[in-house]
Structure formats: structure tokens, C-alpha cells
Amino acid sequence: MHFLYLLLLAQTPTEKLLLEKIAQLESRIAALEGKAVAPVAAASVPEPKQATKAPETTVNLYLDGYYGYNFNRPSSGVNELRAYDGSHNSFTLNQGTLVLERAASLSEKRYLGGRLDLQFGQATNTLQGSAANEPRPGIYRNIFQAYGTVIAPLGKGLTVDMGKFAGSLGLETNYAKDQMNYSRSYFFNYLPFYHMGLRATYPVTSKINATYWLVNGANQTEDFNGFKSQAVILNFNPSSKVSGNVNYYAGRESPDGRSGRFHVLDTYWTWKLNDKITLAGELDSVVSRTFIGDAPKRVDGGVAYARYKVNPRWSLASRFGVLNDRGGLFSGATQNLREVTLTSTFEMSEGFQMRWEYRRDMSNQPYFATDRSGYLKKDMNTALLGLIWWFGAKQGAW
């Protein structure tokens, strides 16, 4: 300090002032360093939210019912060529289904899984256990799906299912909540509903999956002729907005096994233009011979779909279908069929839909029943109200 005092005496007034300021700053810094800095309370820093993880095993319930009216007023009370809206002027339970699932997942290192769908209601009669193709239809009638899954550590992961599983031919599936329309197209009603056997799926690339089936046959839980049917399913996902399938199925589908081959070539694509508009299309060609060497019977046609989302809870959808039945494979008569469907869907809440629908079917032949015995018309017009509930933790399409 004595040295600093002598130094101050030797400086000019400006220099003396500067040195005094420096001395003051040094004193303040020394005072601050002597104080402890208060720690930040741990509770003041919010912890990051954890992402919700889907449960490994889910128990799910699906209920689907409707009231429909056929303006032809058929005396039988039945709407021809309809899969899930076959009743006229009647409140109908289409299906009540219990779905138990443990989905296998390679990304979550869950290599074993399984699924069981127990189905009851009118849809069961449509889909399950026909005496024409099931030796013992009553045993499996209420089991829509029942299969186990294993993911084998081969390459990118080979997924193998064994059991009874829903068909993949055609765009439409069993659960109406996942469809644009309430009723189903002709091809949903014609192509196989289910199969029993093995299917193996492999991700060829990040955008292409390939699946191979070896099954008892079309809608056959138990084999009735000793011949196995096969299918190759190619699934494409070129972008987040476009997806599609190209499928080929072949087998012998008569009880005695003496028939010629039954071939199905099927493709369908979905294009999500934006958050409001979705388009889809399907093309199908089926060839069947009663006996080897017979002239083929054919079913050809396609379906076009469009959906417009008016707001998050209301959407409008349309469908136009064409099926040319040459030889009566589908309808029992050679005819050209057309259908136009308009559907309004209201998402009343999460897990509950109300659907209003109008549909017109047309043929180039008198085919559709009326309230007059023996009098057939070339068209059929129906309207319905459908109500759909679903509960459970299963995510996405069922």
C-alpha cells in the first residue's frame, strides 16, 4: 500500500482517477468471491415427458350394428350380394368381436406374439364356417383369427405366423371403423375371407415387404382335398402418402381336388393427397376351372374410392365398383354388376362412429328380388344407419 501511495503521488490527476477506479473494482470482486452462489432448486427444472409406450398385450372389444332398408322391399328380407348389410328393415347386430393380441415387434425385441379374434353376429354367418368349404364348420365358426407369431433372427428379421388369419386379397377388411364405407364392395364379398396355414414376411427393403403363404385353401380351416394353396404378397410403401399391394394366389378349391386351378391376381393402392383427401383403387382378375381342361370361368373388375375429411369429426366417402361375372362364379348368373355407394361418417367421440349410407346396385340382367314373387329388377337401392363402438389399447387399424 505504501508503494501504491507513492505511485499515486507521482501520477497526473487523470491517471490517479483511473488507478482509484481499478482499486474499487478489485475490492468489489474480492467481496463477491467471498459469497456462495445459491443453488438452483431441482424442482424448478421440469423433467422431460416420457413417450407413451403401447402395451405388449391388449384386450379389445368391437361392436357393430345397423338398421337398413331396401327400397325393393324383398319378401325374403335379404339384400342380395351384400356381405355386412344383408338384412332389410331390421335392426341387426353385425358383429361383436373380442380381440386379444400380443403383437411381436423386432424394434422392441419382442420376438413372440399371437392374436385371437372371437366373432359373433351376422358377419360370422357371412365369413365363417360355410358347409360348402368346411368339413366341420361348427368347430371354427366363431374363431375369425387365431395365430401365433415368431420373428426369426434372419437378416432383417423373418416374421412367421401359423394359424388362421384374415385374407389380404382386396383392399377392404373386416372392421368397418377402418374402412371408408360401412357396406363392403363386391370383391370383399367374393375374395377369400380367411386362410389356415403358414405365412412368412420379410422386409426386402425399407419400402418393400414380401410375404409367402402356404395354406389349406380359400376359407378352409381344415383341408378338404389334400391340396395346398399358395400366395405371394408384395407390399409397397414408396412414400408416407402412397402405399399398395400386388398379390397372386393359386390353388385347387373343390372338395374332390379334381378341379382345375383357381387363380387370383389382385392389386390395390391408397394415395393420401393431403390431410383432407384420400383416394384408393383396386383391380382384380379371377380365373377358375371346374375340371382340368374345362373352359375357364372369370370374374374381373375393380373398385374406386374417395374420401374427403370435412373436419376432424366428419368425413364423406364414395365408392364405385364394377364386377363382370362370366360363368356365375360370384353371383350364380352371368351378368355385369355395378354399385355406387355414398357414406357420411361422424366421429362422435374416440371409439364411437355413426355412419349414414346410401347404395345403388345395378345389373344388365333382372336379378334383384322384390316384394312380388318371381318379379326381379335390374337395380337395388338401400339406405342404412350404422353404429360402431370399439374399446381397448390396440392402436391403429385392427
N, C-alpha and C positions, 0 to 999 in steps of 0.2 A: 504493500500500500504506500509505503514511503516513496518507492520508485515511481508509482503512478502519480503521486502528488507532485514530484519534481518534474515529471513529464508534462503534466498539465500546465505548470508554470512556464514551460518552455514553448508552448504552442500558441498559435494565433487564436482569437476568440471563436472563430468558426470551427477550428479543429478541436478546441476544448469542448464545444457543444456536442460535436459528433461522438467524442470519446465518452461523454457523460451518458448519452443515449445508449451506447453499446453496453456500458456498465449496468444501466437499468434493465436492459433486456436479459443480460446474463443472470441478474438477480431473480427475475420472473421465471425464467426457465428452471433455475435451481429449485424454486418454490413449487412449481408444477410437478417436477420429477419426484418430489417427496410425497405426493398424494397418490393413493391407489385408485386405479380406474375401476369403476363399478361394473361387475359382470352383467351381461345380457341374460335376463331370465329365460330359462329353457322353454317355458310355456309360451313365450311370446313368438317363437318360431314355429309356424304350423307344419306338421308332418305331411309329406306328400300322400295323396289318396292312393290306396291300393286298387288296382283294376279288379273288377268283379269277375271271378272265375266260374265258368259253367260247372255245375255239379257233375261228378263222374257218373252217377246213376240217377235217372229221373223216373218219376211215376206221373203219368199224364192221362187226362180224360178228355174225350172228344164226343160232343153231342150235336146231332144234325137232324132237323126235321123240317117239314114243309107242308103247305096246303097248295094243291094245284087244281086247275080247271081246264078241261079240254072242250073247246067250243064245238067239236063234232059230237059231244056227249055220247061216247061209245057205250053201248049197253053192257059190255064186259067190264067197264070201269078201268080198262087198261090202256095206256098210251103206247102204241107200237114203237119199237126201235129205240126206246129210252132206257138208259141204264139206271139213273138215280132219281128220276122223277116219273116213275111209271104208273102212278095212281091218279085217277080222275075223281075230282070232287070228294076228296078225303084228306083229313089231317093224318100225316104219315110220319113215323119215326124212320128216317132214312138209315141212320146208324148211331149206335152208342158204342164207342170203342175205348178200350183201355190199352195204353201203350207203355210198356216197361222197357227201358233202354239203358244200357251201359255202352256208350259209344267208344270204340277203340280210337286212339289218337297217337300217331307217330311223334308229333311235336311235343306231346305231353308224356311221352314214354309209357303210354298205356297200351300194351300190345294185345290184350284180350278184351273182348266185348261181346255183346249179344243184344237181341231185340225180340220182343214178343208183343204182337198186336192181337188182342181178343176182340172180335167184332160181332155185334148183334144188331138186328133190324133188317129192313127191306134190302139194303145194299148187300147183306150177307147172302140173300137168295139170288141176287144178280151175279155176284162174284164167285161164290164159293160152292163147291161140292155138287156139281151137276152130275146126275147119274149117267149122262152121256159120255163123260170122260173120267169119272172117278169110280173105281171098283167098290169102294166103301165110303160113300160121300158123307155119311153122318159123323164119322170119326173126326174129320178135319174141318167141318163146316164153319165153326166159329174161330178158327185159327187163320187169320189173314196173313200174318207173318210170324215166323219163329225160326231164328237162325243165330248161330254163333259166329264170331269173328276172331281171326288171329292175324296179326301183322308179322310177317316173317322178315328177318333182317337180311334181305337180299337186295343189293343195290340201294335204290332209293326207298325200299320198303314195299313188299308184295302183300296186299290185303286179300285174304281168302275168307269167304263166307260159305257156310254149309247149312242148309235147311230150306225152309220155304220162304220165298221172298217175292215182293211185288215185281211185276213186269216193268221193263224200261222201254218197250216199244210204244211210241206215241208220246206226245208232249204232256197230256193230262194225267193226273194221278188220283189217288183215292180221296184225299182230304180236300173238300171244297174250299176251305179257308185259304188254300194256297193256289186256287185257280182263278182265272179271270171271270168265268161264268159259273153259275150254280149247276145247270144241267151239263151233260157231257156230250161230246161230239160222237158221230157215228163210229169213228175209228177207235175211240176209247171203248165203246161197246163191243167192237169186233176183235181187236187185237188181244192177245193173251193177258189175263188179269194177274196171273201168278205162275210161279215155277217152283219145282223142288229139285235141289241138286247142289252143285258147286258153282261158285263164280269167283274169279280171281281178277284183281285190278292192280295195274302198275302205272305209275306216273312216268310216261316216256320222256316228257319234258315238263317244264313248269306250266305249259299251256295245253298239253295233250295227255289224256289218260286213256289207257286201253284196257278193256275188260273182256274176258272169255267166260262163256257159260258151258257147262255140261249138265243137262237136266233131263228129267224123265219125259217131259213134253210140255205142251201148252195146256195150262190149267189141269195138271196132273200131279197130285201129291204122291200117289202111288202109280208106278208104271203099269200100263195095261197091255203092252205089246212087246216088251223086251228091247225096243229100240230107243236109243238116247238121242235127244235133240241138242243142237249146238248153236251158239250165237257169238258174234264178235261185235262189241260195242265200242265205238270211238267217241270220246267226249272232247270237245274243243272249247278253249277259253282264250281267244285271241286278244281280248281286252276286257276291262271291267264292265263294258257296256254290251258286249256281244258274247253269246255262248251257243253251243249247238251240239247235236249228236248225229252220227251216221251209223246205222245199225243193220246187221244182216242176221237173220235167223233161219234155220233149216231143220227139218225133222220129218218123221212119219207119225201121223196123228190119228190113225184109225185103230180101233181095238185089236184087229187081227194082224196088224203090221203089214198087210199086203198092199197098202195104198202106195201111190207114188209120193214124191216129196212134197212137203208143204214149205214154201219159201216166202219170206217177208223181207222186203227192202224198205227201210224206213229212215227218214231224216227230219229233224226239226231244229229250228233256230229261234232265239229270242234276242231282240235288239232294244235296249233301253236308250231311247233318243236323248232324254233328259229326265229330270225329276218328275215330270208330269205325264210323259207319253212313252208307252211301251208297245212294241209291235212283235208279233210272233207268227211263224208259219210252219206247216208240216206237210210232207208229201209221203205217200205210201203206195206200195205195189205188192200185191199178194197173188201167188200162183199156187194152185193145188190140183192134184190129180187123184181121182178116186182109186184108180189102179194104174200100175206102171203101163205106159203106152197109151193111156186114155188121152183124149183132148183136154187141155187144161181149162179149169175154171179160174176166173180172175176177179179180183177186186182192186180198183185203182181210184185214186182221188187225193184230196188234200184239204187242209183247213187253214184259214187266215184269221188272225186275232188282232185286236187293237184295244188298248185301254188308255183312258185319259183320267188323270187324278185331278179332280176339280179343286179339292183342298185336302188337308191331311186325313179327313174322316169320310170323304165321299169320292167315289170313282164311278165312271161309266165305261162299260166294255161292250164290244160287239164281236161276233164270230160268224164266219161264213164257211160252210162245209159242203164238199162235193164228194159223193161216193158212187161210182159206177159198178154195179153188181152184175157181173156177167156169169150166169150159171147159178145164181141164188145162194152163193156162199154165205153172205151176211143175212139177207132178208128172206131167203127162201123163194125169191122170184127174181127173174132177170129184169132189172129196172135201173134207171138213173135217179139218184136221190140228191136233193139239195136241202140245206137248212140255213136259216138266218136267226140269230139269237141276239137280243139286246138285254143287258144286265145293269142294274143300278145297285151298288154296294155301299152300305152305310156302316162304318166302324163305330158302333155305338159306344164302345169302350174297349180297352185292351182285353182280348179274349171273347168278344161278342160281336157278331156281324148280323145285319139284316139285309136280305137281298130280294129285290123285286126283279122279275124276269118275264120277258115275252119271247116266244119262239114260234117260228113258222117252218114246217116241214113240207116239202114238195116232191112229187114223183111224176114221171112221164107215164105211169100206169095207175089205174084205180087200185089203191092199196089200203088206205086208212079207214078203219071201221067208224060207223056212225051209230045213231040210235035206231036206225032202221035195219032190220035183219037182211043181210045179203047186199045191202047198198054200201058201196065203197067210194071214197073220194080220193082225188089226187093231191089233196093237201090236208094239213092238220095244224091248227093254231092252239097254243096253250099259253096260260099265264100262271105264275106261281109267286108265293111268298116263302122264302127260306130263312130259317133262323139257325145260327151256328154258334156253339159255345166251345171253348177249349181252355183247359186248366193244366198247369204243371210247369216245370222248369225247362222243358225241352225248347231249344232255341231254333229259329229258322223254320224252313219247310219241314213238314212231318213226312 
